[in-house]
Amino acid sequence: MPVMNSPDPAIRQASNSSPARRIAVAVILSGLLFTVLWIMMFSMVTSLLIGAGCCVVIVAASSASDVVEMLLDAVSTVIFGIVAVISAIFGAIFSIFDF
């Protein structure tokens, strides 16, 4: 009686997740938080401290929890997609005027 062997595991594709990408998104999000707090009339130092604390918490949570890492990867995909669209628009505008 022939015995079936289990199939070879599928090759897992490399993840887009990297520490540099998570840190970049955390810095972007904390920069947005800093800007919002500063516009809301907090002092610059208070806003910087809160923004830096937020950045540290996001990076620490993403390295400790898979769920937070997954959410941060989803947010990073959206943020970097928006940045890519904005740069494509500026590139198209500059190419029209031969800059």
Secondary structure, 3 states (H helix, E strand, C coil): CCCCCCCCCCCCCCCCCCHHHHHHHHHHHHHHHHHHHHHCCCCHHHHHHHHHHHHHHHHHHHHHCHHHHHHHHHHHHHHHHHHHHHHHHHHHHHHHCCC
